[in-house]
Amino acid sequence: MASKFHLAALAFMLVACQSNSAEQDAMRQVLTTYPTESAALLQTMQAQRIQADATIQAADSDGQRYRDYTSLILATVRANQVPTPSERLAVVEGGAMSLEMLNITDDQMRFMQIGMAGYVNPSDDCFETHQQYYTQANTRIIYMTALAINLKAGTNFTVNWLYNRQRVFQSSWTAPRDELRRCIAIPMRSSDVTFQAGSWTAELLVNGRAEASASFEIRN
């Protein structure tokens, strides 16, 4: 009777050991899959990151192409721009900054937004848009413009107009009074000099000292 009991106990222990061994084998199989799944997950994440980077680069490329195309269209519009109010609205870029946007607290005279324009507001000489290209047939006047801050009375502005690096005309203006904000527009007219096709440069001098220069082009 005792031997039967011992045999039964031994059999139970063997079954239990076999059960534990099976569970351990199953656990080992699960654990061995972790590195493989982790590697697969890492590869998936890397692939997604590469795809995201490619998408961003493609978007940047498309954005750059759009900006280049927009610049080309804007240059074409300006090259054929007739100085009429309706066509000027096509290239408005904000114009001269308002007094509220400027820092005038330091009382220092300085000049901003220097550039070329084919039209200025007659009431205040402020430009609506800077312009680089002009046509002989439609251009009667070209301005060198600037925005002066804390302008002092008696300040002299002179513009040397150069065609193919040779000065062909000079124009000037002197500030009659102190002003916190003043738009400057110094003209060159077709009655002053022949608007020949080619490359031009306007050099701005303030009280005889070079302040800035801007290039522009007149086309046939």
Buried (B, 14 or more C-beta within 10 A) or exposed (E): EEEEEEEEEEEEEEEEEEEEEEEEEEEEEEEEEEEEEEEEEEEEEEEEEEEEEEEEEEEEEEEEEEEEEEEEEBBEBBBBBEBEEEBBEEBEEEBBBEEEEBEEEEEEBBBEBBBBBBBBEEEEBBBBBBBBBBBEEEBEBBBBBBBBBBBEEEBEBBBBBBBEEEEBBBBEBEBEEEBEBBBBBBBBBEEBEEBEEEEBBBBBBBEEEEBBBBEBBBEE
